[in-house]
Amino acid sequence: MAVLSISITTTQQESLKELINTGMYGNVSEAVREAIRLLLKQKEAETYKQWFNKEVKKGLADVKNKRFSKKTFTQLIDEVGDQYKDR
């Protein structure tokens, strides 16, 4: 594993000590690795949320402009399945 030197505030240092003293983490490295994992997960969720919101807006615009099918979900699934039967 790589060794990294970072600067943190006194408050952050106290928070890390508390997390270790309560047994939540065994050492500072464990706590920092978990913080990085959570940060990456949060960024991934934000990216997904942006994509999702964009797709919802596109869908709402389609409905507003009457660009939609009157077929049921089951009918659409059946059509898609039929397209792949011959493959």
Secondary structure as UniProt FT lines:
FT   HELIX           10..21
FT   TURN            22..23
FT   HELIX           28..64
FT   TURN            65..66
FT   HELIX           73..85
//
